[in-house]
Amino acid sequence: MTQKIHVIGASGRSGLAVSRALAARGASVVPVVRNPARWRPIAGSEAPRIADLTDPRALAEAIGDAQAVISCAHARHIGAILTATQARRLAFLGSTRRFTRWPDSHGDGVIAGEAALRSSGRAGVLLHPTMIYGAAGEDNVRRLAALLRRLPVVPLPGGGRALVQPVYQDDVTQALCAVIERDWSGPQSFVIAGPEAMPYRDFVAAVARAAGLRRPRFVGVPAAALIAASPLTLLPGLPRIRGAEIRRLLEDKAFDIAPARAAFGFAPISLAQGLASTFRPDAP
């Protein structure tokens, strides 16, 4: 394991998970955070370095001496990070949102970050995960389970037939740890996802099963009707669902992870295994 690794966004869900994993492997973690109050010290970590990624001077002071950097911050900051450090090993977290047919600022930022990495010619890896679940405090599957507890039927655009391929947080963490250990030739990018894609309705049913709920009753509803009704999810007691989220339920999110398997041994666990861990009684 590389002895010292700067982790940008170390106080976030993925950042904290990877910091803990690196420390467990014997690395000295240098957390780089914007708000030190959010950082929870872990064994094997140095004092946090404070930097707003939009402040070039502060960022250079935080990572200018780094030899290895893992960034769990939004990929839109990749250009600024590359400018601030000459680290030999670089790993960034992107998102498969970059492939959506419904562009938004999140996806556009990932595309811009990937372009910055490629144009730099620097050796580094950008990982594009699908929907991440199972992190401490994540609200993807838990929010879905909360919604299922309240709905007598589950309205799904297109009947929930579009494919999804969620990835467990531990698999994302292990992928970041694996790529930072290698010397890469030039800029690289890989999609990381669960082992197989499935219809969204099957994913919802699996979440209900893992959460100890009855099997949902599904009803197909035109997406336009759900989008029009989405403001109602601002009512107390209901998780918020945005119109853009509904639109994205209409597109297949199925990806080939063979390149990641071949390049660094990516081997994600099944959805059933990941959900069982997510909903276990002692889960964070």
Secondary structure in CASP SS format (residue, H / E / C, confidence):
PFRMAT SS
TARGET T0000
AUTHOR 0000-0000-0000
METHOD secondary structure of the structure
MODEL  1
M C 1.00
T C 1.00
Q C 1.00
K E 1.00
I E 1.00
H E 1.00
V E 1.00
I E 1.00
G C 1.00
A C 1.00
S C 1.00
G C 1.00
R H 1.00
S H 1.00
G H 1.00
L H 1.00
A H 1.00
V H 1.00
S H 1.00
R H 1.00
A H 1.00
L H 1.00
A H 1.00
A H 1.00
R C 1.00
G C 1.00
A C 1.00
S E 1.00
V E 1.00
V E 1.00
P E 1.00
V E 1.00
V E 1.00
R C 1.00
N C 1.00
P H 1.00
A H 1.00
R H 1.00
W C 1.00
R C 1.00
P C 1.00
I C 1.00
A C 1.00
G C 1.00
S E 1.00
E C 1.00
A C 1.00
P C 1.00
R E 1.00
I E 1.00
A C 1.00
D C 1.00
L C 1.00
T C 1.00
D C 1.00
P H 1.00
R H 1.00
A H 1.00
L H 1.00
A H 1.00
E H 1.00
A H 1.00
I H 1.00
G C 1.00
D C 1.00
A C 1.00
Q C 1.00
A E 1.00
V E 1.00
I E 1.00
S E 1.00
C C 1.00
A C 1.00
H C 1.00
A H 1.00
R H 1.00
H H 1.00
I H 1.00
G H 1.00
A H 1.00
I H 1.00
L H 1.00
T H 1.00
A H 1.00
T C 1.00
Q C 1.00
A C 1.00
R C 1.00
R E 1.00
L E 1.00
A E 1.00
F E 1.00
L E 1.00
G C 1.00
S C 1.00
T H 1.00
R H 1.00
R H 1.00
F H 1.00
T C 1.00
R C 1.00
W C 1.00
P C 1.00
D C 1.00
S H 1.00
H H 1.00
G H 1.00
D H 1.00
G H 1.00
V H 1.00
I H 1.00
A H 1.00
G H 1.00
E H 1.00
A H 1.00
A H 1.00
L H 1.00
R H 1.00
S H 1.00
S H 1.00
G C 1.00
R C 1.00
A C 1.00
G E 1.00
V E 1.00
L E 1.00
L E 1.00
H E 1.00
P E 1.00
T C 1.00
M C 1.00
I E 1.00
Y E 1.00
G C 1.00
A C 1.00
A C 1.00
G C 1.00
E C 1.00
D C 1.00
N H 1.00
V H 1.00
R H 1.00
R H 1.00
L H 1.00
A H 1.00
A H 1.00
L H 1.00
L H 1.00
R H 1.00
R H 1.00
L C 1.00
P C 1.00
V C 1.00
V E 1.00
P E 1.00
L E 1.00
P E 1.00
G H 1.00
G H 1.00
G H 1.00
R C 1.00
A C 1.00
L E 1.00
V E 1.00
Q C 1.00
P C 1.00
V E 1.00
Y E 1.00
Q H 1.00
D H 1.00
D H 1.00
V H 1.00
T H 1.00
Q H 1.00
A H 1.00
L H 1.00
C H 1.00
A H 1.00
V H 1.00
I H 1.00
E C 1.00
R C 1.00
D C 1.00
W C 1.00
S C 1.00
G C 1.00
P E 1.00
Q E 1.00
S E 1.00
F E 1.00
V E 1.00
I E 1.00
A C 1.00
G C 1.00
P C 1.00
E C 1.00
A C 1.00
M E 1.00
P E 1.00
Y H 1.00
R H 1.00
D H 1.00
F H 1.00
V H 1.00
A H 1.00
A H 1.00
V H 1.00
A H 1.00
R H 1.00
A H 1.00
A C 1.00
G C 1.00
L C 1.00
R C 1.00
R C 1.00
P C 1.00
R C 1.00
F E 1.00
V E 1.00
G E 1.00
V E 1.00
P C 1.00
A H 1.00
A H 1.00
A H 1.00
L H 1.00
I H 1.00
A H 1.00
A H 1.00
S H 1.00
P H 1.00
L H 1.00
T H 1.00
L H 1.00
L C 1.00
P C 1.00
G C 1.00
L C 1.00
P C 1.00
R C 1.00
I C 1.00
R C 1.00
G H 1.00
A H 1.00
E H 1.00
I H 1.00
R H 1.00
R H 1.00
L C 1.00
L C 1.00
E C 1.00
D C 1.00
K C 1.00
A C 1.00
F C 1.00
D C 1.00
I C 1.00
A H 1.00
P H 1.00
A H 1.00
R H 1.00
A H 1.00
A H 1.00
F H 1.00
G C 1.00
F C 1.00
A C 1.00
P C 1.00
I C 1.00
S C 1.00
L H 1.00
A H 1.00
Q H 1.00
G H 1.00
L H 1.00
A H 1.00
S H 1.00
T H 1.00
F C 1.00
R C 1.00
P C 1.00
D C 1.00
A C 1.00
P C 1.00
END
